[in-house]
Amino acid sequence: METISWDEFAKVELRVGQIVKAEIFAEARKPAYILHVDFGPEVGVKKSSAQITALYQPEALVGKQVVGVINFPKKQIGPVMSECLVTGFCNERQEIVLCVPDRPAPLGAKLL
């Protein structure tokens, strides 16, 4: 495994956001949702395509806090411009489990 410096890690903007809208991404090649994530007043709401359909339903995602990378370049995914990366981990069945704070955190708070 390659190591990185603290300065390299500090460049990654990992922030807490709250899902305010989740919808089925019908045009996606692999099953996915379009998430609208509020990262607070400094950053605002950003969209993300997330392949999390195996473990989550759209209505259950609204209100959930997540950890997202907000300083990647935007990426066109079909008709959707993805503006952030919502983080998660693969479980033993290769399903994505969202990375979430275990207690409420202020929107836009940076991972330290």
C-alpha positions in Angstrom: 0.0 0.0 0.0 1.3 3.4 -1.0 1.5 6.0 1.8 0.6 9.6 1.4 1.7 12.7 3.3 -0.5 14.6 5.7 -0.5 17.5 3.2 -1.9 15.2 0.5 -4.6 14.0 2.8 -5.5 17.5 3.9 -6.3 18.4 0.3 -9.3 16.0 0.3 -12.4 17.8 1.3 -14.4 15.2 3.2 -17.5 16.9 4.6 -20.8 16.0 6.3 -23.9 16.4 4.2 -27.6 15.6 4.6 -29.5 13.9 1.8 -32.4 16.2 0.9 -33.7 14.3 -2.1 -33.1 10.8 -3.5 -34.5 9.5 -6.8 -34.0 6.5 -9.0 -31.4 7.1 -11.8 -33.4 5.4 -14.5 -30.8 6.0 -17.2 -27.8 4.6 -15.3 -26.1 1.5 -16.7 -25.9 -0.1 -13.2 -28.7 0.5 -10.7 -28.2 3.8 -9.0 -29.8 6.8 -7.3 -29.4 10.5 -7.8 -28.7 12.0 -4.4 -29.1 15.7 -3.6 -26.9 16.4 -0.6 -26.9 19.6 1.4 -23.4 20.4 2.7 -24.4 23.5 4.5 -24.4 27.2 3.6 -20.7 27.4 2.6 -21.0 24.6 0.0 -24.7 24.2 -0.7 -26.5 21.3 -2.3 -24.6 19.0 -4.6 -25.7 16.0 -6.8 -24.2 12.6 -6.8 -24.9 9.4 -8.6 -24.7 6.5 -6.1 -24.9 2.8 -6.7 -26.4 2.0 -3.3 -29.7 0.4 -4.5 -29.0 -3.0 -2.9 -29.3 -1.8 0.7 -31.2 1.5 0.5 -34.6 2.8 -0.6 -34.8 6.4 -1.8 -37.4 7.4 0.8 -35.3 6.1 3.6 -32.3 8.1 2.5 -33.9 11.5 2.8 -32.6 13.1 6.1 -29.7 10.7 6.4 -26.3 12.3 7.0 -23.4 11.1 4.8 -19.7 11.8 4.3 -18.8 13.1 0.9 -15.8 14.3 -1.1 -16.7 17.8 -2.4 -13.5 18.8 -4.2 -13.3 16.2 -7.0 -14.0 17.6 -10.5 -17.6 17.3 -11.7 -18.2 14.1 -13.7 -20.8 13.6 -16.4 -22.7 10.3 -15.8 -25.2 9.9 -18.5 -27.6 12.9 -18.3 -26.5 13.7 -14.8 -23.5 15.9 -13.7 -22.2 14.4 -10.5 -20.8 17.1 -8.3 -19.5 15.1 -5.3 -18.7 11.6 -4.2 -20.7 10.1 -1.4 -18.5 7.6 0.4 -19.1 4.0 1.4 -17.6 0.6 1.9 -18.3 -2.8 0.2 -19.7 -5.5 2.4 -19.0 -9.2 1.9 -21.6 -9.3 -1.0 -20.0 -6.3 -2.7 -23.0 -4.0 -1.8 -22.2 -0.4 -0.8 -22.7 0.5 2.8 -22.8 4.3 3.3 -20.1 6.0 5.4 -22.1 8.0 7.9 -21.4 9.9 11.2 -22.6 7.9 14.2 -24.1 11.1 15.7 -25.5 14.2 14.1 -22.8 16.7 12.9 -23.1 20.2 11.5 -23.7 20.3 7.8 -20.4 21.0 6.0 -18.2 20.0 8.9 -14.9 18.8 7.6 -13.4 15.4 8.5 -10.4 16.0 10.8 
